[in-house]
Amino acid sequence: MYDILKEIIYDKAQLKHYDSSENSFYIKENDKLAKCKKIELLKFESEGVTFGFELDSKHIKCAGSHKLSPYFENKKGLDKGNDAVIFTTIKEQKYIFICELKDGATGYISQFKSSSCFVEYVKSILKVFHNIKVDDFIVKYIVFSTKATAVNPTNGKYISNSQNGFDVFHVNCKRNRYFIESFI
């Protein structure tokens, strides 16, 4: 499945930020004014079962502007995307992590909504064109921001809270390195 994702997702949108020496994956914000510039997610199982791409790529343009699709008007927030969408398998369970690096703690729900729709489309392609079972994916939403106050509890797991139908993890980006299993 991961090789198929590499074939169908546009090369310029793919995040090739996997470090096999630590089985880690980093997400980077290129805006010079960004306060959350880079976070690293640690302890994926392997590069062979991890694939990431960005939905807010500045490299991909439609009619001169950044859009997910030429079929949508920008007015409804349908063309917003997140900094990283990561498909992975951890302990035989398939996950999709939708991640956002934010300076503040607002403005991400419409991005999660749009990215979720896009992910459903990708899952549909995997199912219809490639006969891959996609019903068992668990989707996790993570916002890394300077405003987040969540602390890593003693059991090593972050706690999500429900917002507009999304269970969102709010994590302060100052630490920069996080174990991926702390979000499952």
C-alpha positions as CSV (number, residue, x, y, z in Angstrom):
1,M,0.0,0.0,0.0
2,Y,2.8,2.5,0.9
3,D,4.4,2.0,-2.6
4,I,1.1,2.7,-4.2
5,L,0.7,5.9,-2.2
6,K,4.2,7.0,-3.4
7,E,3.0,6.3,-7.0
8,I,-0.4,8.2,-6.8
9,I,0.6,11.3,-4.6
10,Y,2.3,14.0,-6.6
11,D,6.1,13.8,-6.0
12,K,6.4,17.5,-5.0
13,A,3.8,17.0,-2.3
14,Q,5.6,14.0,-0.8
15,L,7.4,14.5,2.5
16,K,10.7,12.6,2.2
17,H,11.7,13.4,5.7
18,Y,12.2,9.9,7.1
19,D,15.4,9.2,9.1
20,S,15.9,5.4,9.1
21,S,18.6,5.6,11.8
22,E,16.0,6.6,14.3
23,N,12.8,5.6,12.5
24,S,11.7,9.1,12.8
25,F,9.8,11.5,10.5
26,Y,10.0,15.3,10.7
27,I,7.5,18.0,9.8
28,K,8.8,21.4,8.9
29,E,7.2,24.8,8.5
30,N,9.2,26.9,5.9
31,D,7.6,30.3,6.8
32,K,10.4,32.5,8.2
33,L,8.0,34.0,10.7
34,A,6.8,30.7,12.0
35,K,7.3,30.0,15.7
36,C,6.8,26.2,15.3
37,K,9.4,25.5,12.7
38,K,10.1,21.8,13.0
39,I,8.9,18.8,15.0
40,E,10.2,15.2,14.9
41,L,8.0,12.2,15.4
42,L,10.0,9.2,16.7
43,K,9.9,5.4,16.7
44,F,7.9,4.5,13.6
45,E,8.2,0.9,12.7
46,S,10.0,1.4,9.4
47,E,10.2,3.5,6.3
48,G,8.5,0.7,4.4
49,V,5.3,1.2,6.3
50,T,5.4,5.0,6.6
51,F,4.4,7.5,4.0
52,G,3.8,11.3,4.4
53,F,2.7,14.1,2.2
54,E,1.7,17.7,2.7
55,L,-1.7,19.2,1.7
56,D,-0.5,22.8,2.0
57,S,2.4,22.5,-0.4
58,K,3.5,25.8,-1.9
59,H,4.9,23.9,-4.8
60,I,1.5,22.9,-6.1
61,K,-0.6,25.6,-7.7
62,C,-3.9,25.7,-9.6
63,A,-4.7,28.8,-11.6
64,G,-1.8,30.6,-10.0
65,S,-2.8,29.9,-6.3
66,H,-2.5,27.1,-3.8
67,K,-5.6,25.0,-4.1
68,L,-6.4,21.3,-3.5
69,S,-8.8,21.2,-6.4
70,P,-9.7,23.4,-9.3
71,Y,-13.4,22.4,-8.8
72,F,-13.8,24.3,-5.5
73,E,-14.2,28.0,-4.7
74,N,-11.8,29.2,-2.0
75,K,-14.6,30.9,-0.1
76,K,-15.8,27.8,1.8
77,G,-12.4,26.6,3.2
78,L,-12.5,23.5,1.1
79,D,-9.0,24.0,-0.2
80,K,-7.3,24.2,3.1
81,G,-4.8,21.5,3.9
82,N,-2.5,20.5,6.7
83,D,1.3,20.4,7.0
84,A,1.5,16.6,7.1
85,V,-0.7,13.6,6.4
86,I,1.2,10.4,7.5
87,F,0.0,6.9,6.7
88,T,1.7,4.3,8.8
89,T,1.4,0.9,10.5
90,I,2.2,0.5,14.2
91,K,1.9,-2.9,15.8
92,E,-0.2,-4.2,12.9
93,Q,-2.7,-1.3,13.2
94,K,-3.0,1.2,10.3
95,Y,-3.0,4.9,11.3
96,I,-3.3,8.2,9.5
97,F,-1.8,11.2,11.4
98,I,-3.0,14.6,10.2
99,C,-0.6,17.1,11.7
100,E,-0.5,20.9,11.8
101,L,2.2,23.3,13.0
102,K,0.5,26.5,14.2
103,D,1.9,29.6,15.8
104,G,-1.4,30.1,17.7
105,A,-4.1,27.6,18.7
106,T,-6.8,28.5,16.3
107,G,-7.7,28.1,12.6
108,Y,-7.0,24.4,12.2
109,I,-10.5,22.8,12.3
110,S,-11.3,23.9,8.7
111,Q,-8.0,22.5,7.7
112,F,-8.8,19.2,9.4
113,K,-12.2,19.1,7.7
114,S,-10.7,19.6,4.3
115,S,-7.8,17.2,4.8
116,S,-10.2,14.6,6.1
117,C,-12.2,14.8,2.9
118,F,-9.0,14.4,0.9
119,V,-7.9,11.4,2.9
120,E,-11.3,9.8,2.4
121,Y,-10.7,10.3,-1.4
122,V,-7.3,8.7,-1.2
123,K,-8.6,5.8,0.8
124,S,-11.3,5.3,-1.8
125,I,-8.7,5.2,-4.5
126,L,-6.8,2.6,-2.6
127,K,-10.0,0.5,-2.1
128,V,-11.5,0.9,-5.6
129,F,-8.4,0.8,-7.8
130,H,-6.1,-1.4,-5.8
131,N,-8.5,-3.6,-3.7
132,I,-6.8,-2.5,-0.4
133,K,-8.9,-2.7,2.8
134,V,-9.1,0.8,4.2
135,D,-11.9,0.5,6.8
136,D,-9.5,-0.3,9.6
137,F,-7.5,2.9,9.5
138,I,-7.5,5.0,12.7
139,V,-7.2,8.8,12.1
140,K,-5.4,11.0,14.6
141,Y,-5.4,14.8,14.5
142,I,-2.4,16.7,16.1
143,V,-1.8,20.4,16.4
144,F,1.6,21.4,17.5
145,S,1.6,25.1,18.6
146,T,3.2,27.5,21.0
147,K,-0.1,28.0,22.8
148,A,-0.7,24.4,23.6
149,T,-0.6,23.5,27.3
150,A,-0.9,19.7,27.1
151,V,1.6,17.8,29.2
152,N,2.8,14.3,28.6
153,P,1.1,12.3,31.5
154,T,2.9,9.7,33.4
155,N,1.6,6.8,31.3
156,G,3.4,8.3,28.3
157,K,0.2,9.2,26.3
158,Y,-1.1,12.5,25.3
159,I,-4.8,13.2,25.8
160,S,-7.0,14.5,23.0
161,N,-10.1,16.6,23.4
162,S,-13.1,16.8,21.2
163,Q,-13.6,19.9,19.0
164,N,-16.2,20.2,16.3
165,G,-16.3,16.4,15.9
166,F,-12.6,15.9,15.9
167,D,-10.5,14.4,18.7
168,V,-7.5,16.7,18.6
169,F,-4.2,16.4,20.4
170,H,-2.8,19.9,21.4
171,V,0.9,19.7,21.9
172,N,3.4,22.4,22.6
173,C,6.0,22.5,19.9
174,K,8.8,23.8,22.0
175,R,10.0,20.3,22.8
176,N,10.5,19.3,19.1
177,R,10.7,15.5,19.5
178,Y,7.7,13.2,20.3
179,F,7.2,9.5,20.3
180,I,4.5,8.6,17.8
181,E,3.0,6.0,20.1
182,S,2.2,8.7,22.6
183,F,-0.7,9.6,20.3
184,I,-2.3,6.1,20.1
